[in-house]
Amino acid sequence: MAGVPVKCGTIVSFCFVLYAVYYRKNDLGDVRLSPVKDHLLYLENENKVGEGKLQPKVALGYGACHDLFVNATSLLDHKELKGNPEHFNEISNKEEFLKSFAYFFKHGAAAERFVSNGKLYDELIEQALKLPDSRWSIGGNAPLMAKRFYIEGWKVLFAAKMSNKLKKYIPKDIQIVGGEENEEVRDDVHMILEYKTDETFGTLKAPRANRYIVHNDENNPLLSSLEKFDEHLPGFGPNLLVISGLQMMDNYPFKVGDGKDLRAERLDLVKKQILSQPLSTLTHFEMASYVDLELLKHLTTKILPFVDSVGMNEQELTNLYSVLEYGEVSVVADSNPE
Ligand SMILES: *[C@@H]1O[C@H](CO)[C@@H](O)[C@H](O)[C@H]1NC(C)=O
């Protein structure tokens, strides 16, 4: 990682969000996790945010969604899977959906895919809602982190275009910017297919618990709240700026034409937003699962060089390493990395 320039001499701290902590508590034990925790505490101590402030301020972008949690093996019928598990960048029909799910299930790897077929997507949601265990929640890294900072006593500004219904999940004291007053918003719904360790799908067995996520977004890939966020940042004056949600641009069918690359343009605006902050404001980038090499390369030139810290899980770290070192995407990493 020595190639990543740092802003203002701050140590780039890779805070590994070990999802494994939750899933593998029993077989890992505290012995291996406590050095990780100790080191995170050390890094936190070395990189104090808003020191001396009674109430530090955090601004988080971009986006939110309505998450629908579904039992994967109840929703999908393994008998419909014809042929071998296979990975697709984008899902356009049921067959690809099943093959793609089976591929990540077999590896116990997390994945997030765009379903380009809106009709298929609506049908899947309809089926999912018939299952007894399906449940709704608010989703997206920005709102979840916003709530956490709020619990820690911070003053929070958060950027997302969301419906009034979805806003009800957010504590009132958190300021939400993104949409126009009284604008009708259709929330982006993400379907989160969950499975446990050792669950089976036909002849396949999941080596660890994980989630396969699908979406059919309209707002999030375009970072539709970015401009409104820009208007509010100077007045708010955050001690910490958190950039997240860029993975929603992954494999999204952006229109490219007239020599225009909309995604690159949006990312240039993110870069501008980061650089518009005073040096005393630290910036954190929360990564996620990416498969689109071009987007990952954009991140390494437009985002990563300008942030103070990066958050990711172990599979995302493997992927970033692979991109920086070999210029390749690693679609699935070992489900039990060292
Ligand atoms: C899904 O449902 C099956 C059958 O009821 C159950 O065995 C499994 O534990 C459930 N999986 C999750 C992730 O809840």
The ligand as an SDF file (V2000), in Angstrom:
LIG
                    3D

 14 14  0  0  0  0  0  0  0  0999 V2000
  -33.6740  -20.5930    5.9990 C   0  0  0  0  0  0  0  0  0  0  0  0
  -34.6980  -21.5310    6.1920 O   0  0  0  0  0  0  0  0  0  0  0  0
  -34.2290  -22.8540    6.4260 C   0  0  0  0  0  0  0  0  0  0  0  0
  -35.4490  -23.7840    6.4440 C   0  0  0  0  0  0  0  0  0  0  0  0
  -36.4120  -23.2940    7.3150 O   0  0  0  0  0  0  0  0  0  0  0  0
  -33.4610  -22.8690    7.7310 C   0  0  0  0  0  0  0  0  0  0  0  0
  -32.9570  -24.1590    7.9990 O   0  0  0  0  0  0  0  0  0  0  0  0
  -32.2980  -21.8870    7.6240 C   0  0  0  0  0  0  0  0  0  0  0  0
  -31.6010  -21.8150    8.8450 O   0  0  0  0  0  0  0  0  0  0  0  0
  -32.8040  -20.5080    7.2500 C   0  0  0  0  0  0  0  0  0  0  0  0
  -31.6550  -19.6540    6.9710 N   0  0  0  0  0  0  0  0  0  0  0  0
  -31.5140  -18.4420    7.5050 C   0  0  0  0  0  0  0  0  0  0  0  0
  -30.3200  -17.6690    7.0730 C   0  0  0  0  0  0  0  0  0  0  0  0
  -32.2770  -17.9660    8.2970 O   0  0  0  0  0  0  0  0  0  0  0  0
  1  2  1  0
  1 10  1  0
  2  3  1  0
  3  4  1  0
  3  6  1  0
  4  5  1  0
  6  7  1  0
  6  8  1  0
  8  9  1  0
  8 10  1  0
 10 11  1  0
 11 12  1  0
 12 13  1  0
 12 14  2  0
M  END
$$$$
